[in-house]
Amino acid sequence: MSQNSAAADLSSAGMDKKREKKTWTAKRIGMIVGGLAIAALFIYSFFLMDVRSTLNVDRAKLTVSTVQEDSFQEFIQVTGTVQPIQTIYLDAIEGGVVQEVYRESGTMVEQGDTILTLSNSALQLNVLNREAQLYDQINNVRNSRLNLEQNTLQLQEQLANAKSQRDILESQFQRQKQLVEKNLISQQEFEETKENFEYQTRRYELTYESYKKDSVQTITQLQQLNDSEDRMYRSLSAVQGILDNLVVTAPTSGQLSTIELNQGQSISQGERIGQVDILDSYKIRVGIDEYHLSRISTGLSGSFDFNGAEHDLVITKIYPVVNNGQFEVDMEFVNEPPTGLTRGQTTRIRLELGESSNAILLARGGFYQTTGGNWVFKVTENGDRAVKQSIRLGRQNPEYFEVLSGLEPGDRVITSSYDTFGDNEVLNLE
């Protein structure tokens, strides 16, 4: 009994003792590894993995340009028309009927050559009436001048008579003054002589004052009459010259161009009947888009190629009126115009808009229509991909854009059209 009890006690004691558990079980290790893997995948997905949309493109169908640093000249290509250096228009100053045509269109004329004559009977009658009126006015002026001169003569005569009467009485007064002191004449006789002398003296003074005032007025009136007569003679000369306008002459030497003119044809007053072109030299009339109006000024340079040589031009005149979205300028040759130019010939001109300067340049291409110059696809260094890159462009010319930021010299950029790339941000170049 005692042995069996002892054994039972030992067995009971073993049952009551705590059993220790293992910390790193296989299940727990598996859970930790799985959690770390999920976290790593999350970090990679959001921070390391390239999730940008991509597109595979054929490298052979792309145009890739290298960004370079070089001298930049802002210019535009414009089209001009060769014109004579100066054109003088022929307008009918007076209307009439063509009486005779002396020079045909296309011929060379010398200054003063008669081109055609007009007849206008109504104008001729009007000129005769105006001449008669002017002659009447001239005669009236002459009569007024004659009246003034006669009035002056009358005043001079009155003044002379008054002076003569005063002088006679002055001598008589002086003699009688001596006689009355010696009591050789009566006092009454002396007083009468004295009063007559004083009267004639006042009369002379008044006549003299009247003559002075009248002389001043006469001088002014005569000057006005002379001026009026001069104006009338000038008017008469102008009226007589009106009929000269019925004879149309060449204002300068050059090539004549006219509308079709025939005898008996009616020409209205102010109607343009032709022009004379001076062919000693040429200029080029250039049409420019109104967008550039604020940047165009006289003195800007341009050039064009003709017969294998480059010829320089300069803007000499600007016509700021805009028609159909364009305004015009005149450009003249810096040196002698090239031989072989003809009036009406069109030329393609490179017009410079400013001084050249050093800049980072990107070749123009179809990409601009899609991006507006805000971004491009920049080729990576290894050349297997092209990535969307934000940029900022400045000035431009028909060949290059000026790069202000986003690209550096040596960068390679896809400059062909982006129309087929959609919204993808990365291109795989195959």
Helices and strands as residue ranges (DSSP letters): H 2-16, H 26-43, I 44-48, E 54-57, G 59-61, E 64-66, E 68-72, E 75-91, E 96-101, E 108-109, E 114-119, H 121-181, H 187-242, G 243-246, E 247-249, E 254-258, E 266-267, E 272-289, G 290-295, E 301-306, E 309-323, E 326-333, E 346-352, E 357-363, H 367-371, E 375-379, E 385-390, E 392-396, E 400-405, E 412-414, E 426-429
